[in-house]
Every structure is written in C-alpha cells, then in structure tokens.
Amino acid sequence: MAVPVTILCGELGAGKTTLLSRLLETADSEIAVLVNDVGEVNVDADLVEARTDLETGDEVVALENGCICCSLGGELSRAVIRLWKEHEFDHLVVEASGVGEPEPIARQFVRGPAGGPYDLEAVVTVVDARRFHDRFADGDQVPVQQGADEEGTRPLADLVLEQVEFCDLLVVNKCDLVDDEERERVVALLETLQPRAEIVTTEYGDLEPETLLGSERFELETVRDSAGWKRQIEADAEADEHGHDDHGDEDAHDHAHHPERYGIEVEGYHRRRPFHPERFAELLRSLPDGLVRAKGLTWIAGREKQAITTSTAGAETTLEVTGRWIASFSEERQETYRQGQPDLAWDEEHGDREIRLALIGRGVDWDALESRLDDCLLTDEEMDTDWSEYENPAPTGMGETVTISSADDPEAPIR
C-alpha cells in the first residue's frame, strides 16, 4: 500500500520547522521526515530529530547543500525510496528549503520514481503573517525590494508567491504578531492568489495533526491551474472566444469583477501588439505601490521568437523565456502545432503572439495602469520600424531570466 506524503513549503523563518516539530510531538502515527536545506549544515534536520521520539533517528533524512526542486531532485527520489524500503512508517513529510519551489517537488511524487511507493496527499505552504502583510497586503506602504535568492537568479518575493499559488493548504502562522484586521487582510489576499486552497491561521505552528496530514490524493494539475492569476487569464480568454476580443488598437478592456475584500481586486490585460522594450522596462521600474502580482505571457518587440513570462511580485519583476511563439516556426510546423491545439487563438498577421496578463492588487487605479501599459505598446509608426535597434533588456535563451526592480531611481538595477 502506498505511503501518503505531505510536502511542507514556505519561506525562511515562516515557521515550517516549528510546525513540523509540533506535528511529530502530537501525532499518533509513525512519521518519517525528509528535511532539505540549501546550506552545507542542515540545522532544521537536527532540530526535527531532537524533538522526535523515534528510536534511531534514521527516519529523519537530511539533504543539504542544494535544493530538492532542482539540483537535488534525483537524490530526493533515491532517498525516499530507500527510506520506504528500509523502514515502516505511516506518513512521509518533506520539509522543503525556504527557496524551494513546490511544483517540481510534487511532480517527483506524481510522475517520478517516488510515485510508485508514495501517494502525494497535500502540499502545505506556511506564511509568516507579519512579513506577508507588510510585504504584500498593506497597499498603503511602499513595496519592499526583496532581491534575488541565494544564487542571485530570482527575487525571493516571486518564490514566496509561487509557494502560495501552488498548494492546497495555506497555514498563516505567527498570527500573534498581527492584529485581527491585518490577519483578515492577509487571508483575503491569499484567497485571491490561490482560491482553491484551504486556509488556517495559527500561532507558534500549533495545529492538530490531521489538519496537516491530508485525507485525499493531491491533484497536481488542478492545483497548478487554480492560482488566481491563471484563473483570470482563462476567464479573459473565454470572454475573447465569446466575442469580447480586443486586438490592440481599440480602447476596449473589460474589467473582470470579483468579490472584493479589503479592496483586493483582480484584473486582466490582453493586447495583440508588442511592448516597446525600453518603455516597458521603464514602467516596471515604477509600478503602483498596491500592485501585488502581475503574471502572464508578454510579447516584447525585438524578441519575435521568445514567449516571455512576466512575473511581478511586490517591487520586482522577472522576465523569463518559457517557450517560443508558434508563429515563429516554419509554416509546416505551425500547421502541426495548430492542429494539436484547435482552440488556439490566432491572428492572421501576428499568429499566437500576444500580451495576456493577470493583475492582482489593492487600491490600484486600474484605468491609469491600463493606460500606462497601453503607452508601452508600439505605435502604428513603430510597428513598421526595425525593432532590433531598440535597447532591449529582455532575455533571449530558453530559461534565461532578467529581473527589473521597481524604485524611484530611474537607474534601478536590471539583473
């Protein structure tokens, strides 16, 4: 019989290890643990092992000096399979590092070798209520610039929101550090970012074991597609199919209406005309303070092949090449791809190239932001010029990323 698995995510200092330690102290079942740390010394593993009643400690596996969502992915599968072969236990808990992305870890238990002996039941993300409120939920404050992660490749704020957007249980921890209104504001924003997830609030990681251990099989594709920004983009695409398409030259923009709590709103932006790379970079340096999230595919002039994912979290935006526009391939390959995607929206002149963003924020003047985005589009005259002459910060290679920081300084860094 397959062993159920819970993956525990959250940024550094959110309280994952405290939560896990309390779980081990109070659970009636036998729990095995894998703890990941990006440093050479796995402090969390020592803390967890010190608080367990396991006879040998062998059921606590430490993987350090790398992240199990990337460099240690293969080692994760080997470690948990070896654990399953050598020990008997009722449940496995995997505590990811603070910079771990949950989706690659989850895939190893769904589609990788670990999917044989294990059933993934839950992905839990722990949120520090005070830090999350001050960073994202308080629209009256200037966004905090977080900087890149330990390897200097992605903003930490972007990783935090990806951890929130890919889970089915959100634990809002350290609620003793916020007042009731601040806590509710955090919960409201989390509900917008990941509408499908159950949300529980706690102090000092004090939860009943059954809350964390899950009871149903995790549905990877459902959770992956249920993030608030993805739902908004899908809603916009569906509206386009029913005759509300805006192809770039009109002023048309249908605001999507969502239940509002504490002024948190979700909007969509869709155009079939590319951004001018210099004006777009300038916009990203001066985003409105209340904008929490902007994510989706962007077409940037001078990058005719690259489908670039734009991902804004707080004060920083990451541009990443995540694929190619089908229109950039030969006509023969275009036909093959389009036959496989019969519902793909296609423009006779530009093919599948488009800008389609979801925008989430609090207290944002959406009309003003839409106008600023439209000002970043190429003009009719610019559409006929040589786009390669523009100074272009956007990346070119698959998987390459560039980060642009929002700041008062017009020379804000591009990394």
Secondary structure as GFF3:
##gff-version 3
##sequence-region A 1 415
A	DSSP	beta_strand	3	10	.	.	.	ID=ss1
A	DSSP	alpha_helix	16	26	.	.	.	ID=ss2
A	DSSP	beta_strand	31	37	.	.	.	ID=ss3
A	DSSP	alpha_helix	43	50	.	.	.	ID=ss4
A	DSSP	beta_strand	60	64	.	.	.	ID=ss5
A	DSSP	alpha_helix	73	86	.	.	.	ID=ss6
A	DSSP	beta_strand	91	95	.	.	.	ID=ss7
A	DSSP	alpha_helix	102	110	.	.	.	ID=ss8
A	DSSP	three_ten_helix	113	115	.	.	.	ID=ss9
A	DSSP	beta_strand	118	128	.	.	.	ID=ss10
A	DSSP	alpha_helix	129	132	.	.	.	ID=ss11
A	DSSP	pi_helix	133	137	.	.	.	ID=ss12
A	DSSP	alpha_helix	156	165	.	.	.	ID=ss13
A	DSSP	beta_strand	169	173	.	.	.	ID=ss14
A	DSSP	three_ten_helix	175	177	.	.	.	ID=ss15
A	DSSP	alpha_helix	180	193	.	.	.	ID=ss16
A	DSSP	beta_strand	198	201	.	.	.	ID=ss17
A	DSSP	alpha_helix	209	213	.	.	.	ID=ss18
A	DSSP	alpha_helix	220	224	.	.	.	ID=ss19
A	DSSP	alpha_helix	228	239	.	.	.	ID=ss20
A	DSSP	pi_helix	240	244	.	.	.	ID=ss21
A	DSSP	beta_strand	264	271	.	.	.	ID=ss22
A	DSSP	alpha_helix	277	284	.	.	.	ID=ss23
A	DSSP	beta_strand	291	298	.	.	.	ID=ss24
A	DSSP	beta_strand	306	313	.	.	.	ID=ss25
A	DSSP	beta_strand	316	324	.	.	.	ID=ss26
A	DSSP	three_ten_helix	326	328	.	.	.	ID=ss27
A	DSSP	alpha_helix	331	340	.	.	.	ID=ss28
A	DSSP	beta_strand	355	362	.	.	.	ID=ss29
A	DSSP	alpha_helix	366	376	.	.	.	ID=ss30
A	DSSP	alpha_helix	380	383	.	.	.	ID=ss31
A	DSSP	three_ten_helix	387	389	.	.	.	ID=ss32
A	DSSP	beta_strand	401	405	.	.	.	ID=ss33
###
